[in-house]
Amino acid sequence: MSTTTLLEDAICDALRLVIDPELGENLVDLGLIYDIAVGGDGGAYVEMTTTTRGCPATAYLRDAVQTAVWNVPGIHYVEVRLTYEPPWRPEMMDDAAKRHLGIPEKTERQA
């Protein structure tokens, strides 16, 4: 496994510690992290969103993501980009987050 892949995995693990204060679930499982990339120079790039454009926790979440990534050994700088394209939808959550929040999983008939 390449160093870049290992760092991307470590960043993803670190971001699982960032909890959305309104939903009580981590950003990765909520589907709020759209992209993680690491350059050969130790620079990390994270593209993320929030559940709504007017989310009152946006600044907190962005800062928490930046701090979490900075704490990953081997990362020398961090860029966090906030986007709303594509817009977040509950379907982007993993199954565990859906169960935790009481959102029913789709059956084959609903899909």
C-alpha positions as CSV (number, residue, x, y, z in Angstrom):
1,M,0.0,0.0,0.0
2,S,1.4,3.4,-0.9
3,T,2.2,6.1,1.6
4,T,-0.4,8.3,0.0
5,T,-3.1,5.7,0.5
6,L,-2.0,5.1,4.1
7,L,-2.2,8.8,4.8
8,E,-5.7,9.0,3.2
9,D,-6.8,6.1,5.3
10,A,-5.4,7.8,8.5
11,I,-7.2,11.0,7.6
12,C,-10.4,9.2,7.1
13,D,-10.0,7.5,10.5
14,A,-9.2,10.9,12.1
15,L,-12.3,12.4,10.5
16,R,-14.4,9.7,12.1
17,L,-13.7,11.4,15.4
18,V,-15.3,14.6,14.2
19,I,-18.9,14.5,15.4
20,D,-21.8,16.6,14.0
21,P,-23.1,18.3,17.1
22,E,-26.7,18.3,15.9
23,L,-26.8,14.7,14.7
24,G,-24.4,13.0,17.0
25,E,-22.7,11.0,14.2
26,N,-19.3,11.3,12.6
27,L,-18.9,13.2,9.4
28,V,-17.6,10.3,7.4
29,D,-20.5,8.0,8.2
30,L,-22.9,10.9,7.6
31,G,-21.5,11.2,4.0
32,L,-20.3,14.8,4.6
33,I,-16.8,14.1,3.4
34,Y,-16.7,14.0,-0.4
35,D,-13.0,13.7,-1.1
36,I,-9.7,13.1,0.7
37,A,-6.4,13.5,-1.2
38,V,-2.8,13.7,-0.2
39,G,0.0,15.1,-2.2
40,G,3.6,13.8,-2.3
41,D,4.6,16.9,-0.2
42,G,2.4,15.9,2.7
43,G,-0.3,18.4,1.8
44,A,-3.9,17.2,2.5
45,Y,-7.0,18.2,0.7
46,V,-10.5,17.5,2.1
47,E,-13.7,18.4,0.3
48,M,-16.7,18.4,2.5
49,T,-20.3,19.6,2.8
50,T,-22.8,20.2,5.5
51,T,-26.4,18.9,5.7
52,T,-27.8,22.3,4.7
53,R,-26.3,25.5,3.3
54,G,-27.4,27.4,6.4
55,C,-26.0,24.9,8.9
56,P,-25.1,26.8,12.1
57,A,-22.2,24.4,12.8
58,T,-20.4,25.0,9.5
59,A,-17.5,27.0,10.9
60,Y,-17.1,24.5,13.8
61,L,-17.2,21.5,11.5
62,R,-14.7,23.0,9.0
63,D,-12.3,23.9,11.9
64,A,-12.7,20.5,13.4
65,V,-11.9,18.8,10.1
66,Q,-8.8,21.0,9.7
67,T,-7.6,20.2,13.2
68,A,-8.2,16.5,12.9
69,V,-6.3,16.3,9.6
70,W,-3.4,18.5,11.0
71,N,-3.0,15.9,13.8
72,V,-2.3,13.0,11.4
73,P,1.5,12.3,11.4
74,G,3.0,13.1,8.0
75,I,0.6,15.9,7.1
76,H,2.4,19.2,6.6
77,Y,-0.5,21.4,5.5
78,V,-4.3,21.1,5.1
79,E,-6.8,22.6,2.7
80,V,-10.5,22.1,3.5
81,R,-12.9,23.0,0.8
82,L,-16.6,23.4,1.6
83,T,-19.0,22.6,-1.3
84,Y,-22.7,22.1,-1.8
85,E,-22.4,20.3,-5.1
86,P,-23.8,17.8,-5.0
87,P,-26.2,18.7,-2.3
88,W,-26.1,16.4,0.7
89,R,-29.0,13.9,1.0
90,P,-29.7,11.4,3.7
91,E,-29.1,8.6,1.2
92,M,-25.4,9.5,1.4
93,M,-25.1,8.2,5.0
94,D,-23.8,4.7,5.6
95,D,-26.3,2.1,7.0
96,A,-25.0,2.4,10.5
97,A,-25.6,6.1,10.6
98,K,-29.1,5.7,9.2
99,R,-29.9,3.1,11.9
100,H,-28.5,5.3,14.6
101,L,-30.7,8.2,13.4
102,G,-33.8,6.0,12.9
103,I,-33.8,6.4,9.1
104,P,-35.3,3.3,7.5
105,E,-33.1,1.6,4.9
106,K,-34.5,1.2,1.5
107,T,-35.8,-2.2,0.5
108,E,-35.4,-3.5,-3.1
109,R,-38.9,-2.5,-3.8
110,Q,-38.2,1.1,-2.8
111,A,-35.0,1.4,-4.7
